[in-house]
Amino acid sequence: MINIAIIDQNRTYRESLKTMLEQIEGFRVVLISSDDGCLSTKDGVRAQIVLFDYNIPPTRWSEVTKIALATGMPYKILLLTMFREEFVACNYTDKMLKSSGKSEFEFQIKRMMETQESEFPDVYLINLIDHE
């Protein structure tokens, strides 16, 4: 079972993505939020992968990184972008367009979970701040 958290500012999108992902065998959405303040559920289940809205301010990235490092259980982050221009401009490796379909999300999440290493968000954050 792959535990997934969805952190996105758009409530309608969060709900529809949750519904779509829960239709995929082996996927379980354990957290859905507009804020990354808590990346574990009330019963203590931790997300293994976080689907993170590209438009959340860069300062929040550092907070997500600190949470991951403090828990000793780093999770993987899949950045979600709304526009193709953002997708192309973003240097982060694990990213998807929000308009992607169910099979694309399934493929990308499973691919990320199979890889031993994932680019950690602090690398992306440093690049983003350097270019502003």
N, C-alpha and C positions, 0 to 999 in steps of 0.2 A: 504494500500500500504506500503510495506517495502522498505525503501530507503537504498541502498547498495553502499559502496565505495570499490573499489578494489585497493589495494596498493601492487604492485608486480614488481620486477625488470625486468621480462621477458615480453616484449611487446606482443609477439605472444600469450603467455598464458593469459595475461590480456584481450586481444581482444576476444579470444575464450571463456573464462569464462564469459565475459560480454554477448556475444551472447547466450550462454547456459542459463544463469540466466534470461535474458529477455524473454525467452520462457516460464517461469513459471508465471502463473497468480498471480498477486499481488506483484511481485518483480519488482523493478525499480533500475537500476544502475545509480546513480547520479554523480559518480566520478570514473574515472579510471586514475591511475597515478603510476609512479615509485617512487614518493616522497610524503611524508605525510605532506608537508608544508602547504597545504590548504585542510581541510576536509569539505569544503562546496563549492557548485557550485556557478557560477556567479549570479544565481537568488536567492541565499541564502538558497536553500534547503539543509538541513543537513542530513548526513547519520545516520541511526539508528544502522547499523551494518557495521563493517569494516572487510573485508577479507584481512588479513595482511600476507605478505611473511615472513616465518620463517627465511630466510637467510638475511633479512635486518639487519644491525648491531644493537646489543643490545642498543647502545647509542641512537638510534632513538626511542626506546620504551619510554624512559623518555620524549621525546618531544611529542609523541602521548598522553601520560598520561597528560602532562601539558595542551595540547590543550583541551582535554576532560574536565578537571577540570575547566579550565578558562571559558569555554562556559556555564557551568552550566547544560549542557545536555550530560552527559556521554553516549557514545555509547558502544555497545558490540563489542568485537573483536573475530574473528574466525581466528586462526592461520592456515596457509596453509604450509604443509611440502611436500617436493619432495620425500624423501626417508623414508621407513618404520623405519629405524634405528633412524632417527630424531624424527619420530612420537612417538616411544617407549620411547626414552630418554627425550622427552619434558614433563615436569611436569604440563604444562598449561592444564586446563580442556577442553576448547573449541578449538579443533583442528581437522584438517582433512588432508588426503592425497590429493595432487593436482590432482591425477589421479581418484578421486572419480567421480561418475556419477551424472547426473542431479537429480535423485530421492534422492540420498544421500545428496546432497547440499540442496535440498528443505527441507528434513526432519530436518537436523541439524539447518538450519537458522530459520525455524519455531519454533523448540524446544527452541532455544535460545531466541527468541522474546517472547515466552510464559512465560518464567521464569522471576521472578521479579528481581532476582539478578544474576549477572554474575561476575566471577572472573575478577578483574580489572588488566590490564597489569602490574602495578607497582609491584604487588605480584610476578608475573612471573619474572620480571626483576631482582628483589632482589635475587630470587633463582638462576637465571642464573649467575649473577655476583659472587655469593658466591661459585659457583662450578667451576669457571675458575681459 
